């Protein structure tokens, strides 16, 4: 039996797990399907909890060019709500963050294989059998691997044959009815919005959008809209952007004079917001991490923290000789409260009266706003 741990996926969860296992002298192989650094649909928000985990891994966010985030602005149509965050967060593109983590994993001694897709994963006796395909300059090659332990860290993507099967809690709305879009912009000399240290969340009928500064003077726009809206815009980026501008004068001002850095936005659909992996004793040696463990609504800004938290928890259990069912139960206990709270809040903000009531309560009782934010953070229970 192979004593090597195989990690499927090179995002924050997979890379962090590889770093921790390699530093403890455990043999680990990380398989990432992309050939090199790339952007992903993400709000780029690194919460306080996530920043703590990254510091433990040896990453210096400031040195990487990350922007500190200390303030937040919420918008509901023409209504504005400004407040200080109860912590200092950071903003850094996933391209830069993931690249730094993978470099750290390789330096720690992990085998990092880029351009490698897992085509099949199955249980063979007392170990796992993997069929992989590697894309290299020499073409495509297939390889069979085996391991006694597999960390499933393939993010929002489903691994063939291992579709998310169960969910402890899911908001009643159909998550497949939404599409997520992301674009990086450069502000022109005419852009007068004060971006430094601030994240913005714009709420509107049919979705929400997030704006925040990123490294090298850029601005990240990530938003979630119903697919029906996307279709009425002709399924075209410029049409969607024009629709977004019309949601409020604030959004129109934010998007004025911004210069897109890419020709087309990144897009993702069918994300199972509200998913929580139910502990399963029947599959030994399988550790679901990050979005394979739980998917929190994007506006909560705790997706990266969940990825790093599950990586830390899984490696601690595995390195101490614990089994996957122990990890799954611990992860379920940690992740259920923040995901449920974020889903509950999302259901309120999905309705016009709910958004209005939330703004009134936040203005009248700021302590409730702070409590609401903290109750959607992993590790706050």
PyMOL commands that set and color helices and strands:
alter all, ss='L'
color gray80, all
select helices_A, chain A and resi 12-23+48-56+94-108+175-177+215-217+227-232+237-245+249-255+290-292+298-300+303-319+324-349+352-364+366-374
alter helices_A, ss='H'
color red, helices_A
select strands_A, chain A and resi 5-8+28-32+45-46+67-76+79-91+111-114+116-124+127-136+139-147+149-152+178-187+198-204+207-213+218-226+258-260+266-269+286-288
alter strands_A, ss='S'
color yellow, strands_A
deselect
rebuild
show_as cartoon
